[in-house]
Amino acid sequence: MKKFTSDEIRDFVSRPSFDEQVILEKDPSWPKVSIVTPSYNQGRFLERTILSVLNQNYPNLEYIIMDGGSTDGSIEIIRKYEKYLAHWVSEKDGGQAHAIVKGFGRCTGKILAYLNSDDTYVSEALLEVSRAFMRHPTCDLVFGDTNFIDAADNMIGECRFTRFDFATLIYEGSSLHQPSAFWASDTYRVVGGLNPKYDFCMDYDFFCRIGEKGELRHIRKPLANFRLHEDAKSSTIMRIGKAEHEEIARRYLRHHSRIYVRYKRSLCQIRRLVCYIAQGDADYAVRGICKRLCRAVGRAPGTGAQ
């Protein structure tokens, strides 16, 4: 499995390295990939996000930026690259999900995704995804693994997945990660798109609706870098996110007892462990088990841990 170093991650977004002709002159022999970036006052990271999309050098790219009226210099950054954008706007919106939905309303690609304005793609991610959809034309969604990076693009962790399992998504809460997920535009329309009601878990709600009946395929490679930093949405409104997540999960668990849910969660954990071992990620699984045990010991009464 390909692994990226911090230097590789930083270098990929440090400067424009795309072929202007490739970006501007579309090649219809490749499926059109439409990427939407919602943005609001993330000027310190936005250019790196934009470059991670353009530097893919993907031959049939449609890139849209929906800015919520930033006042931190983001507009100047967007204008720097507007020649390569299918559309961009800076205006007050109803929040992240609302901005993404508006952006998708303008998309004409066969493959859709959104990349937040503080995250980045790894090199050749779009080529990997397009090849997967071409190999599996009935696929609804393709997802890969995700790197965790800090504000300076240093790699600080990773999240590896196994083949998709709907039960794992429901009983454990996650079996794929939004920055590394791409879906067919037809599927997006069939399941009803993103629900702007959710401020935090619109992706989880969306994946549940696709995963219940759809065909999802895992690429055993990292496709994106999820940035952890002090201003990140995921660091500031975890309480809201937890409440939304629980509300969505209740749709599928409302008729199940707590004992049954714990039983199913245990089965999902065993399944994941077996899948990790089968795909050659036993070391990753063991590290995860050790971390869970350490957290459990830290929470035990009398340890003094907070």
N, C-alpha and C positions, 0 to 999 in steps of 0.2 A: 504494500500500500504506500502511495506517495505521501511523504511528509514534507512540510515546509518549515524552513528555519525563519527566525525573526528577520534576518537579513534579507531573505527572499521575499518575505511579506512586505517589508518596508520598501525594498527596491522596486517592486512592481507598481507601487502607487506614488513613487517619488517624483515622477516626471512623465509627460506624454511620450508614449512609445508606440502609438498606433499608426497605421498607414491611412492617411486621410482619404485616399482613393477607395480603400476597402470599406471604410465607414460610410462614405457618401454615395458610392455606387453599389446598390444592393444586388446581391447574387441570389436570384429566386430558386436556385437549385438547393439552397439551404432553407430550412423552415425559419420563418420570421420569428425572432424572439423579442418580445416587448417587455421592457423593464421600467417600472415606475419607482421613483424615489420621492417619498414625502419628506419635506424639509421644513424646519423652523428653528432659526437661531443656532444652527450647528456649523457655523462657519469655520470653526477650528478643525473640523473633520471633513467637511463637505467635498473639498477638492479631491481628497484621497478616495472618497466614495465614487465620485464621477470618473476619475482616472481608472479605477478598478473595473468599471463597466466599459469605457472606451478602449482601454488597453487590452481587452479581450481580443480586439481585432476581429470580431465576429462579422462574417460577410453579409448578414442580413439582420441588422440590429435596428430596433425602434426604441429610443430612450426618451423618457418623459420625466420631467421634474415638476412636482407640485409643491410650491413653497407657500407657507401660511402667512406671509407678510413679515419676513425676517427683517431685523434692524441691525444686524451685527456684521454686515459686509458679505453675507451670503449671495446677495443679488449680483454683486460685482463678480463673484466667482462663477455664478451660473452664466452670466453674459460672456465670460471668457470662452465658454465652450458651446454657446447657443447654436453655432453653425452646425454642430453635430447632433443637436437635439431635434426630435420630431415635434416637440411642444414643451413649453414651460410657461408657468404663470406664478406670480407672487400676489396673493390676495388672502384675506382672512377666510378661514374655513371652519368647519365644525369639528376639527380634531384630526388625528392621524388617519383613522379608518375612513373618515369622510373624504379626506384628500386622496387616499389610495383609490377609493371607489370612483371618484371623479377621473382620476388618471386612467384607470382601466376602461372607463367609458370612451376614451379616445384611442385605445389600443386596437391595432388591426393584426397583431401577430397570432400565430398558431400556438405559441408557448408564452405563458405569462409568469411574471414573478414581481415581487417588490423588494427593494433593498433600502433599508433605512439609512439616513444621512450620516450615520456614524459607523456603519458596517462596510465591509469591502468583500469583493469576490477574489478568489485565488486565480492565478493564470490558467487559461484554457477551460474554465468552468463551463462557459456557454457551449463550447465545442463538445465537451463531455455530455452535457445534457441533451443537446440536439441529436447526437449520435444515438443516445439511449432511446429517444422518442422515435427516431427513424427505424431502429431495430425492433421496437415494440409499438407499432402504430395504434394499438388499442389502449395503450397506457393512459391513465388519467393524471398521474402525478409521478415525478421523479425527484428523489431527494438524496443528498449525500451527507457526509460527516461535516462537522463544524469545528474550526479552531476558535479558541478564545484569545483575544489580544487586549493589551492595555492601551492607554492614550497615546503611547509612543510607538505603537505597532509591534511591541514585543509579544511573542507567543507565550501565553501563561497557562494554557491548558487546552483540552480538546474534548469533544463529545463524539464518540463513535456509535453508530447504530447497527442494527441487524435488519434482516428483511422485515417488511412491514407486517404488523399484527394488530388488528383492530382492538382486540381485548387489552393488549398492552397500552394502547392509547387511552382507553377508558379507565382501566383499573389502576394503572401506574401513573397516568397523566401525560406521558410523552413517549413517542417512538419516532419522531422526526423533529426538525428544527427549522423555523421559518426562513432564515437567511439562505439556507441550502436547499430550499424546496422550489420546484417549478411545476406548473400544471398546464394542461391543455386548455385553451380558451373555450372550447366547446363545453368542457366539464365545468369550468367556472360559471358559465351561463346556466347550465342544467341544474346545478345545486343551489343557485341563487346568489352567488357571489359572496363578498364579505359583508358582515352585518355591522354597520357603523354604530350600532347600539353599544358595542363593547369598546372600551378605551384601551384595554390591555390584551384581552384574550380573543380578539377577532380572528387570529390565525388558528388557535386551538378549535374554536367553534367551526371554522371553515374546514379544517382537516378532519374533524369528526364527521361532517356531512359527506365529504369525499370518501373517507376511509370506510364508512359503513357498508358501501356497496361497490366501491371503485377498485381499480387496479393500480396499485402503487408499487414502484420499483426503487430499490436502494442501489446507489452507486457507492462502492466501498472506497471512496476517496473524499478528502475534504473539498468542499466547493466554495465555502465562504468563511469569513472571519467575523465573529461577533465581538464587538468591542465592549469591554467592561470599564466604566469610568464613573467618576463621582456625580456627573450630571445626567447619567443615563436614565431614561424613563423606567427601566427595570429596577433601578436602585432606589427610586423615590416614591413609587406608588405600589409597592408589593402588596399592601393590604387590599387595595382595589382589585389587583390582579388575582389574588387568592379567592376573593368573593366571586368574581366572574367565572373563574375556573370551576369552582364548586357548583355554581348555578348550571353551567353547561354539562358537567358530568352527571348531575342529578337527572337529566333527561333520560340517561341510559341506566342509571342505578336506582331509580326511585322505588322499584319493586323488589330490590335486593336487601337482605338483612346485612348488618355489619359483619357478622361472622362469614357470610357468603362472600362479601366483598374482600375480606382479608384472605379467605381461601383462594379466590381467583387471583388476587394480587400476588400471592405466593407462587401460584402456578406460572404466572407471567414472568416472575423473576427467575424461576428455574428454567423456563423456556429460553429466556434471554441468555442466561449463562451457557446453556448448551449451544445456542447459536453462535455466541462469541467464540467458544472453543472450536466449533466446527469451521468458522471462517478464519481462524488463525489469530484471534484476538484474546487468547487466554490471559496474557500478561495484563492487558487493559482491564479485563474482568476482575482479576485478582486485586489489582490496585483499587478498583471501585469497591470491592467487598471490604478491603482493609480500611478505606476511608469511612465507610458506613459504620464499621465496628468502632472506630475511634470516636466518631460523633456520638454513637450510642453510649460509650463509656463516659464521654464528657458530659452527657446529660444525666448520668446515673446519680441518684441521691448520694450525698456525702462526698462527691468528688471536688466540690468547690467551683466547678465550671459554670459559666454563665450561658 
